[in-house]
Structures are given as structure tokens and as C-alpha cells.
Amino acid sequence: MPTLPAIPTAALHATSATALRLRLSAQAAVLALGLAVASLTALPVRADSFSEASQLLKSGQHAEALKQVNRHLAAKPKDAQGRFLKGVILAALNKQKEAIEVFQKLTEDYPDLPEPYNNLAVIHAQQKQYDKAKQALESAIRTHPAYATAHENLGDIYSRLASQAYGKALQIDSSNASAQTKLAMINDLVGGDKGGAGKAAESKPVVPAAPAKPPAATPVTQPTPVVIASADPKSAPVPVARPVESKPAEAKPAPAPVAAPVAAPAPASVPTPAPKPEPAKAADANSEITAAVDAWLTAWSKKDVSGYLAHYARDFQVPDGQSRKEWETDRRQRVGKPGKIEVSRDKLNIKTEGSDKAVVRFRQGYKSATFNSSSGKTLVLIKRDGKWLIQQERVGG
């Protein structure tokens, strides 16, 4: 098993308190797109192309460093250290696709090394491919469960995904008080940007801090920090209660006829027929409620703002302390903004409470040109003047 050289890392300080560090284990600097600079002073001085490439990379001469490491690999094409160094140099030159190929091939040839997986994750994260970054870090942890850098990076990826999920929830439904509270809590914990719910903070540049003393040599698993913006991963997703199944009313069977005694034959008059069961009123109510919900979703999908707002009752419980006028203005802007959307529902469950009130739960789908989502939705409907109208609207169960 090859051993990657020991390299000390430089301390880094983000320029903003919103930044969350994603650490990169590296032999040299990767400055573009937030990849941070590493010190190479601990590398053994060797009169060969590998040593020259390391020193050139340290001094910022990336193109020359690439020439030297290629010269080294021409003589030793299977050398893991040289290949790893080449991946770092390519990342420094902003040749991310080629750097990914180098690190990916290292994971195939040396699957027990966690560092190439970690560096792959950093590059994927910079490209906002968080699922790929997550998979790479999980592979790093499987090869080396005690690799603390990969565990920390995985937490940062979860934070970023959580921040995006809450942002999307608020883009779909700005009245989602639960998502607003959780996003605000995340921002409070990390000192995040308070200006606009659901907006992902941009990555900030990083500035390497000069160490007070020359750093001691450390193993390559000691990472170099990389700054991305994110949030606390501990916040749980919005809980969605299981739908309550509605039970249709059971029709009562007609009573069994009683045979007349022989001694008392039935009178000649026409006998009274057995009572028939009444139609199930609950089924009719469920059909009306289903039609009302579908009409509301259709108006939303067609951006028929007036038709959409007409489905809300006069005493609709406006969220977040807004006035009805403020809420309607906000909904007009959001529902009527340009762009094709499709709002749908699935797994509709209705529970009636008397003849004029019902609780409806379903999975609401939202699809636009930029993203798709699915979340639980609960509506409380009341019947007014023969129409079912929305009195309450909330995300989840």
C-alpha cells in the first residue's frame, strides 16, 4: 500500500461568519473556487522531478509544476504520490474535470486510500454536486472509519443540503412557518445571512493565515480547509404526519321479515315495504371536497391568481401575523410570476367533521423549470354557501 507524503497545512480564516469549512486533504495548493493553499515545506528535498514539482506548486508556478510531475510520472507511471500530486496541481489550474479523473483512477487502483475520495468530494461540492460529494465521503469513511476529516466534511454536506431543502420549501410556500423557524435557527447558530428566507449564501474567498511558528510535519489525512456556505445539519426535516384514513358510512341492512302466525293471517291491505338504506352522504361530501381541492390546484398551475384566491374563506387564518391584504399581495406575486409550473396532489385523505368541516391531507407535488419537490400538505376546509373553502393551510400533517 503506498503512503502519501506527510504535509503540514496552513491555517485558513474565512472572510465571513456565514462560511462553513469543507476540508481538503492535499499535498499542495488548490486556490481556485475556494480550494485552499497547503504548505509543502515538510516534503523531503529530492533532486528529482517530483520534488521540483512540489516546490513549484508551493510557489504558485502551477503550469511548470504540471510539467515536472508529468516528467516524474513518465518514469514512474504507477507512483501513487506523483499521481496524487498531479491531481492537486490540476485542481490548482482549475482543470477540475482532469483532476476528478486522476483522483477517481486512484480510488480504483488504491481503494483503501481515503484521501483521493475526500478530494473528489471537495471538487464535487464546489460544483454543487452534493450527492456525488456525499457518496465520495461515505466511501472515504468506509475505507478509513477513523478519518475525522471525512466525517466533518460529510456533516458540512448535510448542512448544505438541509439549507437548500428549507429554502426550496419556502420558495414553494412562503407561509411555511415551520421551515422559516428552522432556517432562522440555522442562521442564528452559524451567524448566517438573515436577508431572505431560503436563499443559499454564496461561497466566500479564503485567505491563508501565516502560521506563528513553522508547522510540524503531519500525515496527509490532515486537511486543508475549503470554505462553502451552509447551515447546521442537525435540524430535522419538516415532519409529515401519516394520513388519517376516512371510513365511509356503512349502510344498515333492512330488518329480516317476520313470518306471520298461522292463526293471524296478514290483512288484505298492501303491506308496508322494508325501509331502504339512505345514500351515503359522506361519499357525496368527499366528492365535493376532492373537486374543490383539484380546482384550487388547477387554478394555481394555470397561474389564475383570482381563481386561486377565490378558494380561500373570508376567515382564512393568515400565517405569520400578516394582514389578509399583505398575504394576498404576496401570493399574487408568487403565483403569478413568469414561468410554467405544475402543482399536483397524491394520496388524498379526507376526514369530515360534521357536515360543514373537513381536514384534507395529501402529498403536494410542485414542478417548475428549476426544480421539483414533494411535501405533505394539510388543508382545513369549511362549507360556506354550498362551496368548500380553505380556512387553514399548513405544510405537514
Residue pairs with C-beta under 8 A, 6 or more apart in sequence:
1 110
1 112
1 113
2 79
2 80
2 81
2 110
2 113
4 27
4 80
4 81
4 84
4 113
4 115
4 220
5 27
5 42
5 43
5 44
5 81
5 220
6 42
6 217
6 218
6 219
6 220
7 26
7 27
7 28
7 38
7 39
7 40
7 42
7 43
7 217
7 218
7 220
7 222
8 38
8 39
8 41
8 42
8 215
8 216
8 217
8 218
8 222
9 38
9 39
9 215
9 218
9 222
9 223
9 224
9 225
10 36
10 37
10 38
10 39
10 208
10 209
10 210
10 211
10 215
10 224
11 208
11 209
11 211
12 21
12 36
12 37
12 206
12 207
12 208
12 209
12 224
12 225
12 227
13 206
13 207
13 209
14 21
14 204
14 206
14 227
15 204
15 205
15 206
15 207
16 201
16 204
16 229
17 190
17 191
18 190
18 191
18 192
18 193
18 201
18 204
18 229
19 203
19 204
19 206
19 227
19 228
19 229
20 156
20 159
20 160
20 190
20 227
20 228
20 229
20 230
20 231
21 156
21 225
21 226
21 227
22 122
22 125
22 153
22 156
22 157
22 225
22 226
22 227
22 228
23 118
23 122
23 149
23 152
23 153
23 223
23 224
23 225
23 226
24 30
24 35
24 36
24 38
24 118
24 119
24 122
24 223
24 224
24 225
24 226
25 115
25 118
25 119
25 149
25 220
25 221
25 222
25 223
25 224
26 35
26 38
26 88
26 91
26 119
26 223
26 224
27 38
27 40
27 43
27 54
27 81
27 84
27 85
27 88
27 220
28 38
28 40
28 54
28 57
28 58
28 65
28 85
28 88
28 89
28 92
29 35
29 36
29 37
29 38
29 57
29 58
29 60
29 88
29 92
30 36
30 37
30 38
30 88
30 91
30 92
30 224
31 37
31 92
32 91
32 92
32 93
32 94
33 94
33 96
33 126
33 203
34 126
34 203
34 205
34 206
34 226
34 227
34 228
35 91
35 92
35 122
35 123
35 126
35 224
35 226
36 206
36 208
36 224
36 225
36 226
36 227
37 208
37 224
38 224
39 58
39 211
39 215
40 54
40 55
40 57
40 58
41 58
41 214
41 215
42 215
42 216
42 217
42 218
43 51
43 54
43 55
44 51
45 51
48 72
49 68
49 69
49 71
49 72
49 75
50 68
50 69
50 72
50 79
50 81
50 82
50 85
52 68
53 65
53 66
53 67
53 68
53 69
53 72
53 85
53 89
54 65
54 85
56 62
56 64
56 65
56 68
57 65
57 85
57 88
57 89
57 92
62 89
62 92
62 93
63 93
65 89
65 92
66 86
66 89
66 90
66 93
69 82
69 85
69 86
69 89
70 86
72 79
72 82
73 79
73 82
73 83
73 86
76 82
78 109
80 106
80 109
80 110
80 113
83 102
83 105
83 106
84 102
84 103
84 106
84 115
84 116
86 102
87 99
87 102
87 103
87 106
87 116
87 119
88 99
88 119
90 96
90 98
90 99
90 102
91 99
91 119
91 123
96 123
96 126
96 127
99 119
99 123
100 120
100 123
100 124
103 116
103 117
103 119
103 120
103 123
104 116
104 120
106 113
106 116
107 113
107 116
107 117
107 120
107 139
110 116
111 143
112 143
112 144
113 143
114 140
114 141
114 143
114 144
114 147
114 150
114 221
115 140
115 220
115 221
117 136
117 137
117 139
117 140
117 143
117 150
118 136
118 137
118 140
118 147
118 149
118 150
118 153
118 223
120 132
120 133
120 136
121 132
121 133
121 134
121 136
121 137
121 140
121 150
121 153
121 157
122 133
122 153
122 226
124 130
124 132
124 133
124 136
125 133
125 153
125 156
125 157
125 160
125 226
125 228
126 203
126 226
126 228
130 157
130 160
130 161
130 164
133 153
133 157
134 154
134 157
134 158
134 161
137 150
137 153
137 154
137 157
138 154
140 147
140 150
141 147
141 150
141 151
141 154
144 150
144 221
147 221
149 221
149 222
149 223
153 223
155 233
156 228
156 230
156 233
158 233
159 186
159 230
159 231
159 232
159 233
160 200
160 228
160 229
160 230
160 231
161 233
162 186
162 230
162 231
162 232
162 233
162 235
162 237
163 183
163 186
163 200
163 229
163 230
163 231
164 200
165 237
166 179
166 182
166 183
166 186
166 197
166 198
166 231
166 235
167 183
167 197
167 198
167 199
167 200
168 198
168 371
168 373
169 176
169 179
169 198
169 238
169 373
169 375
169 395
170 176
170 179
170 180
170 183
170 197
170 198
171 198
172 366
172 373
172 375
173 179
173 395
174 197
174 330
174 334
175 318
175 319
175 320
175 327
175 393
176 238
176 394
176 395
177 319
177 320
177 394
178 238
178 395
178 396
179 197
179 198
179 238
179 395
180 197
180 320
182 235
182 238
183 197
183 198
183 231
184 194
184 197
185 232
185 235
186 192
186 231
186 232
186 235
187 193
187 194
187 231
189 231
189 232
190 230
190 231
190 232
192 201
192 229
192 231
193 199
193 201
200 229
201 229
201 230
202 229
203 227
203 228
203 229
204 227
204 229
205 227
206 225
206 226
206 227
238 375
238 376
238 395
238 396
239 396
239 397
240 375
240 376
240 396
240 397
241 361
241 376
241 378
241 396
241 397
242 397
243 347
243 349
243 361
243 362
243 397
244 349
244 351
244 359
244 361
245 349
246 282
246 286
246 349
246 350
246 351
246 352
248 280
248 282
248 283
249 280
249 281
249 282
249 283
251 277
251 278
251 280
252 277
253 277
254 274
254 275
254 276
254 277
255 274
255 275
257 274
260 266
281 355
282 352
285 352
285 355
285 358
286 350
286 352
288 388
289 350
289 352
289 358
289 360
289 381
289 388
290 348
290 350
292 311
292 381
292 387
292 388
292 389
293 345
293 348
293 360
293 362
293 379
293 381
294 345
295 307
295 311
296 308
296 311
296 390
297 343
297 344
297 345
299 307
299 308
299 310
299 311
300 308
300 335
300 341
300 343
301 341
301 342
301 343
301 344
303 335
303 336
303 341
305 331
305 332
305 335
305 336
308 331
308 335
309 328
309 331
309 332
311 389
311 390
312 389
312 390
313 382
313 384
313 389
313 390
313 391
314 384
315 391
316 324
316 389
316 390
316 391
316 392
316 393
317 391
317 392
318 324
318 326
318 327
319 327
319 393
319 394
322 330
339 368
339 369
340 368
340 369
341 366
341 367
341 368
342 365
342 366
342 367
342 368
343 364
343 365
343 366
343 367
344 364
344 365
344 367
345 362
345 363
345 364
345 365
345 377
346 362
346 363
346 365
346 374
347 362
347 363
348 360
348 361
348 362
349 360
349 361
349 362
350 358
350 359
350 360
351 358
351 359
351 360
351 361
352 358
353 359
355 383
356 382
356 383
356 384
357 380
357 381
357 382
357 383
358 380
358 381
358 388
359 378
359 379
359 380
359 381
360 378
360 379
360 380
360 381
361 376
361 377
361 378
361 379
361 397
362 376
362 377
363 374
363 375
363 376
363 377
364 374
364 375
364 376
364 377
365 372
365 373
365 374
366 372
366 373
366 374
366 375
375 395
375 396
376 395
376 396
376 397
377 393
377 394
377 395
377 396
378 392
378 393
378 394
378 395
378 396
378 397
379 390
379 392
379 393
380 390
380 391
380 392
380 393
381 388
381 389
381 390
381 391
382 388
382 389
382 391
383 389
